[in-house]
Amino acid sequence: MPNLSVWRNLKIALFHLGSGMADVITTGIWNRVMISDLGFSATPIGFLVALRYFLAPIGVWAGRMSDRRAIGGYRRLFWIWLGRGMMAFSIFSLGWVTASLARGDASDAFHWLVIVVSLLLFSLGSALSGSTFLALIYDRSSEDQRGRAVGIVWTFLLLGFTIGGVLFGVLLPSREAGAQGTLPFTPETLETLFIVAALVLSGLWVISLIGEERRSSGSVATAAGSEHAASLRSDLRLAWENRTTRWFFWFLALSMLFAFSQDLILEPFAGEVFGMEPRVTTRFAAYWGSMSILATVVFLFLGRRYKRLNNTVMSNIGVAVLVVTFALFAVSAFADVRGLVTPGLILLGIGLGIWNVGTLGLMMEMSPFGRAGTFLGFWTLVVTLARGVGVSGGGVALDLARGVLGSPAAAYGLVFAIGGVGLAVSLVALRRVNVGSFKQQYETVGSQPSQVLAAAMD
C-alpha cells in the first residue's frame, strides 16, 4: 500500500512552489514589462499568456498516456520531466528575447517568433506535467492521505505566488530615472532575473521529484482501456440536461472569466497609471497570495465548524468580495487614487481564497456519483477555458477601451468596471443553482472542500 509521509509530502509540494513562482514570471513580470514598460499592445500579450489555458486539454491526453504505458521505466516522471524541462528552457529564452527588446533592438519577426515559441513551450510543458504530477500524488498516497497531500501541495502553490513576488521584486531593483523614456531597470538585470528564476525553479522541481517514482519493468496494467471515453459533446449534453447544472455552468464560466480579466492588466495598470516601478508591482502577487492563503485556511476552518457556511454561501461571499475589489480598482483608475491599490490587492486575495473554497466544493456537489469523472472533468474544462478567455479578454478589452477613450487611466477603469459587473451577473446565476434539488435527483460525490483540503491543517 502506498504511504506518503508528511515529510515527503512537504518535499513533493516544492513542485508546486515552483509552479506558483513560474506564474509570477509570466503574469506578474513579463506582462508588465511588455505592456507598460516596452509599450506593446495588450491583445497579443494576453493571447500568448493565455495559451496555457487553451492547451490544458492536452494534459488529459498526457494523463491517459501515463496511465497506459511506462516510458523509460516511468509512467509519470517522463511526462513531468519533459514538461518542466520545456518550461525551464522557455523562461531562459523569454528572458533573453525580452532583454533584447529592452536594449532597443527592433521588434522584428525573429523576436516575436522566439516569444511565441517560448510561451508555446511554457504552455505545453505546463499541460503535460500538471495532470501527470497530480496522478503521481495519487499513486504515492493512500486513500486516507490524499486529502492532506492535495491540501499541502495546493497551499504550496499559493506560497509560490507570495515567495515569487518577494524574491523577484528583490532581483529586479530599480535604477534612477534619467532621460524621458528610460526604463526603470537595466536589460542586464531583467535577463539575470529570468536566468536565476529558471535555475531556482529547475532546482525546486528536481528536488521535489527525486525518488518519488520507482522504475517499473514491462507493460503497465491499467483499467484505462475499459473506461468510458466520453467525448466533449456527450459530456456537454450530460451536464446540460439539468436546469441546475446549466445555471452552475454559467456561474462557473462567468465568475472565472471576469475574476481573471485583471490577471494580465493589473501590474501594467499600476505601472502606467501610477508610475509604480517593476520591483513594486512584482510584489503584488505576494499581497494577494498571502491573503488568499489566510482566507482559505480561515474559511476551511469555519466551514468545518458551522454547517450554515456551506459551499454556496462561501461562493456568494467570495464573489461579492471580488465585486468590491474590482470597484476599488475602477475608482482608483478613474479618480487617480493610488491609495486604493493596496486595499484592492488585499481584498483580491481574500475574495479569491473564499471563492476557490466554495466553488471547489460546489463542483464536487454538482457531480453525480458514478459519473463524477465525467462531470468533474467537464467542470474543470469549463474553468480552464473560461480563465483563458478572461486573461486574453482583459488584454483585448484594454486595447479597445484605450482606442475609444484615449486615456490609459479611463481604459483601465472601464475594464475593471466591466469585470465587476460581470462578477455581479455571475451571482445572479449562482442564486438559480439549487444544490438540494440536484442532490434529490442524483447521489452526488458530496465532498466538502474541507474533506479534500483541510487535512493540511491537521
N, C-alpha and C positions, 0 to 999 in steps of 0.2 A: 504493500500500500504506500502511495506517495506521502511524503512528510516534509512540509516546508516550515522550518523553524522561524521564529521571529527574526533572528539574526540574519538568516539567509533571505528572508522576506525583505528586510531593510536593504540588504545588498542588491537584490534584483530590482528593487524600487529605484535605485540610482539610474536605471534605464530611462524612466520617465522624468526624472530630474533633468536629464539631458534633453528630453523631448520638449519640456517646458522652456528651457533656455534656448533651444533651436527656434521655437515660435517667436521669442523675443527678437531674435536676429532678423527674421523676415518681416514680422508685423509690428515691430517696435522700433527698429533702427533703419533697415533698408528702405522701407516705405517712406519714412520721414525724410531721409536723405534725398531720395529720388524726387519726391513731390515738392517738399518745402525748400530744401537747400539747392538742388540742381534744377528745379523748375519744370520737371516733366509732367505731362498730363496724368491725372489720377486714373483715367479709364484703363489704359494698358497695364499700368502697375497693379490695379485691382484685379484684373483678369489673371495676371500671372501669379499673384499671391494666392488667388482662389483656386488655382489648378489642383491643389492637393485635395480639395473637397470634391471636385468634379471627377477626379480619378480614384476616389475612395473605393468604388465597386471593384476595382482590380484587387483590392485586399481580400475580398470574398473569394476570388479565384485562387489567390495565393494560399489562403487558409485551407481551401479544399485540397489543393495540391499537397500541402504539408500533412493533411490527414491521410492521404492515399499512398504516398511513397516517400522514402528517405533518399536524400541526395548526399553522396559522400558520407553516408552513415548517419546523417542527421535529418530529422523531419522538420524541426522548427528553425534551428540555428542557421541553416543555409539561407533561408529567406530573410532572416533577421540581419545576418551579416551583410548580405547583398544590399538590402535596403539601406542600412545605416552607412555602409561604405559609399553608396551613391549620395546620401545626404551630406556626409563629411566632405567629399570631393566638391559638391555643389557649393558649399559655403566658401571653400577656398577660391573657386573660380568666380563666384559672385563678388567676393571681396576685391579680387584683382580688377575685374572689369568696372566696378563702381568707383574704385580709387582712380582708375584711368580716366573715367569721365570727370571726376572731381579735379584732376590735374588740368582740365581744359581741353582734353582730346575731343575731336569731333565725334558726335554720336552717330557713327555710320552703321551700315548693315552688319558689319562684323561684331561690333559691340553688342548690338541687340540680339544677334544670333547667340552669342555667349550667354547673355542674360536669359534668353528663352530656354536654352539647353540646360543651364544651371537650375532654373526653377522647375523645369520638367523633371530633371533628375531628382531634385529635392522632393517633388510631389510623388513621383513613382516610388522613391525609396520609403517615404512615409507610409504609402499604401501597402507596399509589400511587407514591411516589417511590423506595422501596427497590429494587424489582426493575428499574425503568427506569434507575436510576443504575448498577447492575451491567451492564445492557445497554449503557449509554454507555461504560463502561470497555472492554467487549468491542469496541465499534465503534472506539474510539480507539487500541487497541493491536494490534500484530501478534501472531501465534501465539506466537512465542518471547518476547514481552514480557509475556504475560498472567500468568505466574506471579509475576513481580516486581511487576506492577501490583496484583494482588489481595493480595499479601503486604504491600505498603506500606499500602494502604488499610485492610486488616484490623488492622494494627499501630496505625494512627492511631485506629481505633475504640477500642482498648484504652487508648490515650493519653488519649482523651476522658474516659474514666471517671476516670483519675488527675487530669488537669488540672481537670476539672469539680469533683471532690471538694475539691481545694485551693482553687480560686477561689471557689466558692460558700460554702465554710466561712468564708473571709475576709469575704465580703459579708454574712454573717449573724452579726454579733457578738452576744455575749450581754450582757444587762443584769443589774444586781444584782437578785436575787430580793427581792421586797417581801412583800406580804401573801400569805397562803395562796392558791394558785391562780393567782398571777401568771405570765404566760407568760415564758419566758427570752429573748424577743425582742419588739420592738415590731411592731405590724401594718404600720407605715410601712416599716420595714426589710425585712420579708418581701415587701411589694409591690414595693419598689425592686429587690430581688433578682430577682424574676421579670421585671421590665421590662428590667433590664440583661441578663439571660440571653437574653431574646428578641432583643434588639438584637445581642448578641455572636454568637449562633447564626445570625441572619439574615446578618450580615456575613461569617461564615465560609462559609456556603452560597453567597452571591453571588460572593465572590472565587474560590471553588473552581471555579465553573462558567463564568465569563466566558471566552468564546472557545473553549469545548470542543465545540461542535457547529455545523457550518455549516448555514446555511439552505438547504433544498432546494426545488426547484420541481417541480410536477406530482405525480403519484402515486408512491408508493413501491413498487418491485417487490421482493417477498419471496417466499420459498417457504413462508410460513406457511400458505397455503391448502391446500397439498398435504401438510402434516404430519398425522400421525395424532393426532387429538384424543381421547385416551383418557379415559374417564370415571373418576371416583374408584373406582367399583365394579370396573371392569376392571383398574385399577391394583392395587387390593387383592387381586383374585384372582390376578394375575400374581405379586405378591410373596409371596402366601400359599401358593403351590403347592409350595414347597420347605421342608423341615424347618429347614434352617439359616437361611433368611430369616425364618421365623416366630420363631425364638429371637432373632434380631437385632432384629426388630421389638419384642419385649418388652424387650430390653436398652435400646434407644433410648428407648422410651416411659417405662420405669420410671426410668432414670437421669436423664433430662431432667426428668421430673415432680418427683422428690424432690430433685434438686440445686437446683431453683429454688423449692422450697417455702419457702426462707428469704428470698427476694428482697423480699417485701413486709414481713416482720416483723422483719428484723434491726435496723434503726435504731430502730423503736419499742421493741424489746426492750431495747436499751441505754438508751433514754431512760426507759422506765417502770420497769425493774427496778433500774438503777444510777444513775438520775438524770443521765445524761450529757446535756450541752447540745447543741442542734441544730448548733452550729458544730463540735462534735466528731464527732457521728455522720455529718454530711455528708462528712467526710473518710474515712469507711470505704471508699468507692469508690477512693480514692487508695491505700489499703493493698493491697486485694486486686487492684486493677487493675495496679499496678506489679509485683506478684508474679506475676500471670498473664502479663504480657509477658516477664518473666525466665524463667519456666518454659517458655513457648512457644519462645523462642529457644534455650534450652539443649537441650531435647528434640528440636527440629528438627535441631540440630547433631549430637546424639548419634545420632538416628535415621538420619542420612546416613552416619555413620561405622561403626555397629555394626548388622549385619543382624538379630541376635537381638532387638534392640529394635524389634520390629515394631509394627504398629498395635494388635494385640490386647493385647500386653504393656503398651503405653503406656496403653491404655484401662483395663486392670486396675489399674495403678499410680495413675492419676488418680482413679478411683472409690474406691480404697482410702484415698487421702489425704482424700477428701471424707467418707468414713465417720468417720475420726478427727476431722475438723473438726466434724462435727455432734455427735459425742460430747463434744468440748470445750465446745461451746455449751450442750449439755444439762446437763453437770456444772456449768458456770458459772451456769446458771439455778437448778438445784435446790439447789446448795450456796452460792449467793450469793458467787461468787468472780469479782470484776470483772477480776482479773489474767489470766484465761483468754481474755478477749475479743480482745485484740490478737494473741496467738498463733493464735487461731482465724481471724482475718481473713487473716493471712499464709498459713496452710495452705489457706484457701479459695481464694486466688488461685493458689497453686501447683497445687492439685488441679484447678481449672477449666482452667488452661493446659495441663496434661498430658492431661487428659481430652478437651479440644477437639481437640488434635492427633491423638490416637489415633482418636477417633470419626469425625472428618472423613475420615481415611484409610480406615477400615472402611466408611463409606458409599460410597466410591468402589470399594473392592474388592468390595462386595456389589452392584454394578451391572453387569449383563452388557453386553458390547459390542454395540452395535446396538439395545439397549433401555435405554441409560444414562439417556436423558432421562426415561423413564417411572419407572425405579427411583429415580433421584436426586430427581425431583420428589416421589415418594411418601415417601422418607425425610425430605426437607425438610418436608413437610406433617406427618409424624408428630412431628418435632422441635418444630415451631412450635406445634402444638395441645397437645402434652404440656407444653410450657413454660407455655402459657396456663393449663392446668389446674393446674399446680404453683403458679403465682403466686396465682391466685384461691383454690386449695385451701388454701394456707397461711393465708390470712385466715379462711376458714371453719373450719378446724381450730382456730385460735386462739380464736375466739369460742365454739366448742363446748367446748373444754377449759376456758376461763375460766368458763363456766356450770356445768360439772360440778365443777371443783376449787376454784373461788372465788379462788384465789391467782394473780395475774398471773405470778409467777415460775414456779410449777409448771406453768401453762398453756404458757408459752413453752418450758420444758424438755421437756414432753411432745411438743410439735410438733417440736422439734429431734430428739428421740429417735426419733420415727416416721420422720422424714426419713432418719436414719442407718440404720435397719432397712430401709427401702425401697431405699436405695442398695446395701446388702449383698445384698438379694434380686436386684437387677439384675446383680450379679456372678455369681450362680448362672446366670442366663440367658446371660451372656456366655460362660461356660465350655462351654455347649452349642453355641456358634457355631463351626462347622468351616469356616474360610475355605478351607483346602486342598481339601476335598471340593467346595465350591461352585465353586472355580476349575476343577476337573476336569470339572464338568458344563457350565460356561459359560466363554466367553472374557470376562474382566472388563476394566473400564477400567484397573484395575491401577495407578493413580496413588498414590504415597506422598504424604502431606501435604507433605513437603519439596519434591516436584516442583511443587506448586501454590503453596506459600507461602514456602519457604526461599530463593527467589531474592531476596527482600527483604533477605537478609543479604549478598548478593554486591555 
